[in-house]
Amino acid sequence: MEYNLADLFESVVDVVPDREALVFIDIPGTGAERRLSYAELDAAANRIAHHLLGAGVSPGEHLGLHLYNGVEYLQTVLGCLKARIVPVNVNYRYMEEELVYLYRDADLAALVFDAEFTGRVAAALPRCGRLRHLVRAGNAPSDAPDLPAVAFTDAEAGGSPLRGFAPRSADDQFIIYTGGTTGMPKGVMWRQEDLFFSGLGGGAPTGEPVTRPEELAERVAAGGDGITFFPVPPLMHGTSTLTAFIAFDFGQRVVLHRKFVPEEVLRTIEKERVSSVSLVGDAMLRPLVDALSGPSRGTDLSALFSVSSSGAVMSETVRAQFAELAPGTMLLDNFGSSESGFNGTATEDSGPGKGFRLRVNDRTTVVDPVTHEPVKPGEPGRIAQRGHVPLGYYNDPGKTAETFFRRGGERWVLLGDMATVDEDGVVTVLGRGSQCINTGGEKVYPEEVEQALKAHPDVYDALVAGVPDARWGSRVAAVVQLRAGAAEPGLAELQAHCRGRLAGYKIPRRLVTVPEIRRSPSGKADYRWARTVATAAEEEPAAAPRSVTPERGARR
């Protein structure tokens, strides 16, 4: 047995076959529930795996998952892993041109898609010559174009529920496509052994990783159940799928909703006695706070041990509001990426004016982006991780060479996040280097300004981008979504609010209010959209004059 995700899952199934593995509630939709034990989920995955192999999809070929959350998603991922077919996540918000790019870039041979995406799939298909096998989940709308797709129910019915697969390997791949917030999406190629240790914690995210594959099932057999994980974001966001697999590695239960509806999420937390919720920053936590303060007031959260965020930081204000409503729940800001898995968790003293401070694992450090040598305490560099890291980006040797390197006999990945490290090894994340705003020679990282803005009681959400400025090169612009019913605070008020939290050159010089901040389905920021909106908006009245120091030309 090797560190192969399908082998590891089957080893858990064999020791707790009757334990509940997956609960799916179709929200919004029919509200119908579907519950599967470990043995039932294993058999369902076997069925889809045998169908794919019988349809001519070969081990090593790529299959796209163009699906909302549901049993079909995890069932198909597991079926791919069992058959040694490589699963590839597809952003379900993509339109025709974006889908053509991803289908072709990923060399998809097969696609499993939700029926409501039939029109988009049909439009993209003629330009995707490698894509030859389609499986459709659900019933297509009556006006949908005809497609040579097999119904998911028929694929299930025709596949054997038994295993009987060829031997697998720790080298079998799992590809996670990034969200493409700074360009077109890139496919991160993971060996399954590396993903198991970096993305899934080696079978023990908060303890000692297993030392041999068989130990995983031994731990499950020796332990109990009673822990329920609820990944709220879409499964096509890598963190949610990995959260589900962490639960499976523990032999515990996963709860899923088809879509995010705050009141229904809270109802499910109470009803299913959820232990751990994963979400993406304020984009999901703030609506939960609003629901707890209003229509869902009094929801029993006594079983909820932790709420963790990755992909976006929870703001100080929203954390405090949630902590008051759910005082027994731990709030965790985790740091990681599609390229590194999990790196660390924010310290308690993180926040506006202090930065996003992390206790990182012993494989993560801050390095000079050119020499790849560790930086001295206080010097800026880029976060890097060694050891169990991806093989590179699929179909992109250029970006692979820029991001992955070898040093000291180990493989390393160089992340896009700028950071410093102090004498105690605590890492302060400055922000994505690609989004850094250079204003008069000073560097401003949007995330820090966004945290300060979101601490204002009338600000619901915010993104920050740089816009052209004749004098300073760029100026800081804030794109803000106000809370429902709030009066617009105006630029001067927000500047005054930020002044006690940020250096003068970081304070926004332009304010644009919008009905809704645009984010990905997983809650990640769309900075290209924010920059376009901010640049196109009319100029706000000029801010107060800024003094210039002779030696640096920087604003105070």
C-alpha positions in Angstrom: 0.0 0.0 0.0 1.3 3.5 -0.9 0.2 7.0 0.0 -2.5 7.0 -2.7 -5.7 8.8 -1.9 -8.0 6.0 -3.2 -6.0 3.3 -1.4 -6.2 5.4 1.8 -9.9 6.0 1.5 -10.6 2.3 0.9 -8.6 1.4 4.0 -10.8 3.6 6.1 -14.0 2.2 4.4 -12.9 -1.3 5.4 -12.7 -0.5 9.1 -15.8 1.7 9.4 -18.1 0.6 6.5 -21.4 1.4 8.3 -20.4 4.8 9.6 -22.1 7.8 8.0 -19.7 9.4 5.6 -21.6 12.0 3.6 -24.8 14.1 4.1 -26.0 16.2 1.2 -28.8 18.7 1.5 -30.1 20.2 -1.8 -30.1 23.9 -0.7 -31.4 25.8 -2.6 -33.5 23.4 -4.4 -35.8 20.6 -3.2 -34.3 20.5 0.3 -34.1 16.8 -0.2 -31.4 15.0 1.8 -29.2 12.1 0.8 -27.1 10.2 3.3 -24.4 7.6 2.5 -22.3 5.4 4.7 -18.7 4.8 4.0 -19.5 1.5 2.3 -22.3 3.1 0.2 -20.0 6.0 -0.9 -17.3 3.5 -1.8 -19.7 1.5 -3.9 -21.0 4.6 -5.6 -17.5 5.7 -6.5 -16.7 2.2 -7.8 -19.7 2.4 -10.1 -18.7 5.7 -11.7 -15.0 4.5 -12.0 -16.0 1.4 -13.8 -18.3 3.4 -16.1 -15.5 5.7 -17.1 -13.0 2.9 -17.7 -15.6 1.1 -19.8 -16.3 4.2 -21.8 -12.6 4.3 -22.8 -11.3 7.0 -20.4 -7.8 5.6 -19.7 -5.7 5.9 -16.5 -3.7 9.1 -16.7 -6.2 11.0 -18.8 -8.0 14.1 -17.3 -11.6 14.5 -16.3 -13.3 17.8 -15.6 -15.8 18.3 -12.8 -18.1 21.1 -13.9 -20.5 20.7 -11.0 -22.2 22.4 -8.1 -21.7 20.8 -4.7 -23.3 17.4 -4.4 -22.8 13.7 -3.9 -21.9 13.5 -7.6 -18.9 15.7 -7.1 -17.1 13.7 -4.4 -18.3 10.4 -5.8 -16.7 11.3 -9.2 -13.5 12.5 -7.6 -13.2 9.3 -5.7 -14.1 7.3 -8.8 -11.4 9.1 -10.8 -8.8 8.3 -8.1 -9.8 4.7 -8.0 -9.5 4.4 -11.8 -6.2 6.4 -11.9 -8.0 9.1 -13.9 -6.9 12.6 -13.0 -9.7 14.8 -11.6 -9.7 18.5 -12.6 -11.9 21.2 -11.0 -13.8 23.6 -13.3 -15.1 26.9 -12.2 -18.9 26.7 -12.8 -19.1 30.5 -13.3 -17.0 30.3 -16.4 -18.6 31.3 -19.7 -17.9 29.9 -23.1 -14.5 31.4 -23.8 -13.2 30.7 -20.3 -14.4 27.1 -20.5 -12.8 26.6 -23.9 -9.5 27.8 -22.4 -9.7 25.5 -19.4 -11.0 22.4 -21.2 -8.2 22.7 -23.7 -5.4 23.8 -21.3 -6.2 20.8 -19.1 -6.5 18.4 -22.0 -9.8 17.1 -20.8 -10.8 13.7 -22.2 -14.0 13.5 -20.2 -16.4 15.9 -18.4 -19.0 15.4 -15.7 -21.3 18.5 -15.6 -24.6 19.7 -14.1 -27.5 19.8 -16.4 -28.0 23.5 -16.1 -24.6 24.1 -17.7 -25.6 22.2 -20.8 -25.8 25.3 -23.0 -22.3 26.4 -22.0 -20.8 23.0 -22.5 -22.4 22.7 -25.9 -21.0 26.1 -27.0 -17.5 25.2 -25.9 -17.4 21.6 -27.1 -16.8 22.1 -30.9 -13.4 23.7 -30.1 -12.3 21.1 -27.6 -11.2 18.2 -29.8 -9.8 16.0 -27.0 -13.0 16.1 -25.0 -14.9 13.0 -26.1 -16.9 11.6 -23.2 -19.7 13.5 -21.4 -21.7 12.6 -18.3 -24.6 14.9 -17.3 -26.0 15.1 -13.8 -29.6 16.0 -13.6 -32.2 16.6 -16.3 -31.4 19.1 -19.0 -33.8 22.1 -19.5 -36.3 21.5 -22.3 -34.7 24.2 -24.4 -31.1 22.9 -23.9 -29.2 21.9 -27.0 -28.7 18.2 -27.7 -25.4 16.7 -26.4 -24.0 13.2 -26.7 -24.0 12.9 -22.9 -24.7 9.9 -20.7 -27.0 10.5 -17.8 -25.2 10.2 -14.5 -27.9 7.8 -13.2 -27.3 5.6 -16.2 -23.5 5.7 -15.7 -24.0 4.6 -12.1 -26.5 1.9 -12.9 -24.1 0.4 -15.5 -21.0 0.3 -13.4 -20.0 -2.4 -11.0 -20.2 -1.5 -7.2 -17.2 -3.7 -6.6 -13.6 -2.6 -6.6 -11.3 -4.8 -8.8 -9.0 -2.0 -10.0 -5.4 -2.1 -11.1 -2.7 -1.2 -8.6 -2.3 2.4 -7.9 0.7 4.6 -7.0 1.8 7.5 -4.8 2.8 9.1 -8.1 -0.8 9.2 -9.4 -1.8 12.8 -10.0 -4.4 15.2 -8.7 -4.7 18.6 -10.5 -6.1 21.7 -8.9 -6.8 24.7 -11.2 -6.2 28.0 -9.5 -8.9 30.7 -9.6 -7.1 32.9 -12.1 -7.4 36.2 -10.1 -4.1 37.4 -11.6 -4.4 35.9 -15.1 -5.8 32.8 -16.7 -6.2 29.8 -14.4 -3.2 27.4 -13.9 -3.4 23.7 -13.2 -1.3 22.7 -10.2 0.0 19.2 -10.6 0.2 17.3 -7.3 1.6 13.8 -6.7 -1.0 12.2 -4.4 1.6 11.5 -1.7 2.7 15.1 -1.7 -0.9 16.3 -1.5 -1.7 13.9 1.3 1.1 15.4 3.5 0.8 19.1 2.5 -2.9 19.5 1.7 -4.4 16.9 4.1 -1.9 17.1 7.0 -0.7 13.5 6.6 -3.8 12.1 8.2 -3.4 14.4 11.3 -3.6 18.1 10.5 -3.3 19.1 14.1 -1.0 16.3 15.3 1.7 13.9 14.2 1.4 12.7 10.6 1.2 9.0 10.0 4.5 7.2 9.3 3.1 4.5 7.0 -0.1 4.2 4.9 -1.6 1.4 7.0 -1.5 3.6 10.1 -4.3 5.8 8.8 -6.9 3.1 9.1 -5.5 1.9 12.4 -6.0 5.3 13.9 -9.6 5.4 12.6 -10.4 2.0 14.0 -8.9 2.9 17.4 -10.8 6.2 17.5 -14.4 7.2 17.6 -16.8 9.2 15.4 -18.9 12.2 16.2 -17.0 14.9 14.3 -18.8 16.6 11.4 -17.1 18.8 8.9 -19.0 21.3 6.9 -17.1 22.8 3.9 -19.4 25.7 2.9 -17.6 27.0 -0.2 -17.9 25.3 -3.6 -16.1 22.0 -3.9 -14.5 23.3 -7.1 -12.5 25.5 -4.7 -9.6 23.2 -3.8 -9.8 23.9 0.0 -13.4 22.5 0.2 -12.5 19.2 -1.5 -9.4 18.9 0.6 -11.5 19.5 3.7 -13.8 16.7 2.7 -10.8 14.4 2.3 -9.4 15.3 5.7 -12.7 14.3 7.2 -12.6 11.0 5.3 -9.0 10.4 6.5 -10.4 10.7 10.1 -13.3 8.4 9.3 -15.7 11.2 10.1 -18.7 12.8 8.5 -19.0 15.5 5.7 -22.1 17.7 5.3 -22.7 19.6 2.0 -25.1 22.1 0.7 -25.5 22.6 -3.0 -25.2 26.4 -2.6 -24.5 28.9 0.1 -27.7 30.2 1.8 -26.7 31.7 5.3 -29.9 30.8 7.2 -29.9 27.3 5.8 -26.2 26.9 6.7 -27.0 27.8 10.3 -30.0 25.5 10.4 -27.8 22.6 9.2 -25.1 23.4 11.8 -27.8 23.1 14.5 -29.6 20.0 13.1 -26.5 18.0 12.2 -24.5 19.1 15.2 -21.6 20.3 13.0 -18.2 20.5 14.6 -16.1 22.4 12.1 -17.1 24.8 9.4 -14.7 26.0 6.7 -15.5 29.1 4.7 -13.8 32.0 2.9 -13.4 35.2 4.9 -16.1 37.9 5.4 -17.8 37.1 2.1 -19.3 34.1 4.0 -18.9 34.9 7.7 -20.6 38.3 7.5 -23.9 36.9 6.0 -23.8 34.3 8.8 -23.4 37.0 11.4 -26.3 39.0 9.8 -28.5 35.9 9.9 -27.6 35.1 13.6 -28.4 38.7 14.5 -31.7 38.5 12.6 -33.8 35.6 11.2 -31.6 32.9 12.7 -31.3 34.4 16.1 -31.1 31.7 18.8 -29.6 29.0 16.6 -28.0 26.3 18.7 -24.3 26.4 17.9 -23.1 24.5 21.0 -21.6 21.7 18.9 -19.6 24.0 16.7 -16.0 23.9 17.8 -14.3 25.9 15.0 -14.8 28.1 12.0 -11.8 28.3 9.8 -11.2 30.6 6.8 -8.7 30.2 3.9 -8.4 32.2 0.8 -9.4 35.5 2.5 -8.9 36.9 6.0 -11.8 37.4 8.4 -11.9 41.1 9.4 -11.5 42.3 13.0 -15.0 43.7 13.1 -16.8 40.6 11.8 -14.7 38.3 14.0 -15.7 40.3 17.1 -19.4 40.1 16.1 -19.3 36.4 15.5 -17.4 35.8 18.7 -20.2 37.6 20.6 -22.9 35.5 19.0 -21.0 32.2 19.3 -18.7 32.6 22.2 -17.7 29.0 22.4 -16.4 28.7 18.8 -12.8 29.1 17.8 -12.1 31.3 14.8 -9.1 30.4 12.7 -7.5 32.3 9.8 -5.5 29.7 7.9 -2.9 30.4 5.2 -2.3 28.2 2.3 -2.6 27.9 -1.5 -3.3 25.5 -4.3 0.5 25.4 -4.8 1.4 24.7 -1.2 -1.4 23.2 0.7 -1.5 24.3 4.4 1.2 26.7 5.6 0.1 28.1 8.9 -2.5 29.8 11.1 -2.8 33.4 12.1 -1.7 34.5 15.6 -4.0 36.2 18.0 -2.4 39.6 17.5 -3.0 39.7 13.8 -5.1 42.7 12.6 -5.1 46.2 11.1 -1.8 48.0 11.8 -0.1 44.7 12.8 -0.5 42.7 9.6 -1.5 39.1 9.0 0.9 37.3 11.4 1.4 33.5 11.0 2.8 30.6 12.9 4.0 28.5 10.0 5.0 24.9 9.7 8.7 24.0 9.7 8.7 23.6 5.9 7.7 27.2 5.2 10.1 30.2 5.2 10.5 33.6 3.6 13.2 33.8 0.9 14.7 36.3 -1.5 12.8 35.8 -4.8 16.0 35.9 -6.8 18.6 34.0 -4.8 16.1 31.8 -3.0 18.1 32.3 0.2 16.2 32.9 3.5 15.9 36.6 4.2 17.1 38.2 7.5 14.5 39.1 10.1 12.5 42.2 9.0 13.6 42.1 5.4 10.8 41.5 2.8 10.8 38.4 0.7 8.4 35.8 -0.7 6.9 32.9 1.2 8.3 29.5 0.1 7.7 25.9 1.0 9.9 22.9 0.6 9.5 19.1 0.6 6.0 17.9 -0.4 5.3 20.4 -3.1 3.6 20.1 -6.5 5.4 19.0 -9.7 4.6 22.3 -11.4 1.9 23.8 -13.6 0.3 21.6 -16.2 1.1 22.7 -19.8 3.1 25.7 -18.6 6.9 25.1 -18.3 7.5 28.9 -18.2 5.5 29.5 -15.1 6.7 26.3 -13.6 10.3 27.5 -13.9 9.4 30.8 -12.3 7.6 29.2 -9.3 9.3 25.9 -8.6 13.0 25.4 -7.8 15.4 23.1 -6.1 17.7 24.0 -3.2 19.5 21.8 -0.7 18.5 18.7 -2.6 14.8 19.5 -2.0 12.0 20.7 -4.2 10.6 24.2 -3.3 7.6 26.3 -4.4 7.8 30.1 -4.4 4.4 31.6 -3.6 3.2 35.0 -4.8 2.8 36.4 -1.3 5.3 38.9 0.0 6.2 38.7 3.7 8.7 39.3 6.5 9.8 37.1 9.3 10.8 38.1 12.8 13.4 36.7 15.3 10.8 34.2 16.7 10.0 32.8 13.3 6.5 34.5 13.0 5.8 35.4 9.4 3.9 38.7 8.6 2.1 38.4 5.2 2.3 41.7 3.4 0.1 40.6 0.4 0.2 39.4 -3.1 3.2 40.9 -4.9 1.2 41.0 -8.2 -1.4 43.3 -6.5 1.0 45.6 -4.8 0.4 49.3 -5.4 3.5 51.5 -5.9 2.5 55.0 -4.9 5.3 57.6 -4.8 7.8 54.8 -4.2 5.9 53.3 -1.3 4.4 49.9 -1.5 0.8 49.3 -0.4 -0.6 45.8 -0.2 -4.4 45.9 -0.7 -5.3 43.3 1.9 -4.1 45.5 4.8 -6.1 48.5 3.6 -9.2 46.3 3.1 -9.0 45.1 6.7 -9.0 48.6 7.9 -11.9 49.6 5.7 -14.0 46.7 6.8 -13.6 47.7 10.4 -15.9 50.6 9.7 -19.4 49.8 10.9 -21.0 50.9 7.6 -18.7 48.9 5.3 -20.0 45.5 4.3 -17.1 44.5 2.0 -14.2 46.2 0.2 -11.5 45.7 -2.4 -8.5 48.0 -2.9 -6.7 48.6 -6.2 -4.2 51.0 -7.7 -5.3 53.6 -10.3 -3.1 55.8 -12.4 -1.9 59.1 -10.8 0.1 61.7 -12.7 2.2 62.7 -9.6 2.5 59.5 -7.6 2.4 56.9 -10.4 -0.5 55.2 -8.7 -3.0 56.1 -6.0 -4.9 53.9 -3.6 -8.6 53.5 -4.5 -11.3 51.7 -2.5 -14.2 49.9 -4.0 -16.8 49.6 -1.2 -20.1 47.8 -0.7 -22.1 49.4 2.1 -24.2 47.6 4.7 -27.9 47.5 3.9 -29.5 50.7 4.9 -26.3 52.5 5.8 -25.7 56.1 4.7 -22.6 56.5 2.5 -19.8 57.6 4.8 -17.9 59.5 2.1 -14.2 59.5 1.4 -13.3 62.0 4.2 -14.9 59.8 6.8 -13.3 56.6 5.7 -9.9 58.4 5.5 -10.3 59.6 9.1 -11.3 56.0 10.1 -8.2 54.5 8.5 -5.8 57.2 9.7 -5.4 55.6 13.1 -4.8 52.2 11.6 -2.6 52.9 8.6 0.3 55.0 7.4 -0.7 58.1 5.5 0.4 56.8 2.1 -1.8 53.7 2.5 -5.1 55.7 3.0 -7.5 55.5 0.0 -7.6 58.7 -2.2 -10.6 57.6 -4.2 -13.8 56.0 -3.1 -16.2 54.1 -5.3 -19.4 52.5 -3.9 -21.0 49.6 -5.6 -24.1 47.5 -5.0 -22.1 44.4 -4.6 -18.4 43.5 -4.5 -17.5 40.9 -7.2 -15.9 37.8 -5.9 -15.4 34.2 -7.1 -17.9 31.5 -5.9 -15.3 30.7 -3.3 -15.1 34.3 -2.0 -11.8 35.2 -3.5 -11.2 38.8 -4.6 -11.6 39.8 -8.2 -8.9 42.5 -8.4 -9.1 43.0 -12.1 -12.7 43.9 -11.7 -12.0 46.3 -8.8 -9.2 48.0 -10.8 -11.5 48.5 -13.8 -14.3 49.9 -11.6 -12.0 52.2 -9.8 -10.3 53.5 -12.9 -13.6 54.2 -14.7 -15.2 56.0 -11.8 -15.4 59.8 -11.6 -12.7 61.5 -9.6 -13.7 62.2 -6.0 -13.0 65.6 -4.6 -9.3 66.1 -3.9 -8.1 64.8 -0.6 -6.2 67.0 1.9 -2.7 68.0 0.7 0.0 65.5 1.5 3.5 66.6 2.7 6.6 65.3 1.0 9.8 64.4 2.7 12.8 65.7 0.7 14.8 62.5 1.2 12.3 60.0 -0.1 9.4 61.8 -1.7 6.9 59.7 0.4 3.7 60.9 1.9 3.2 60.8 5.6 
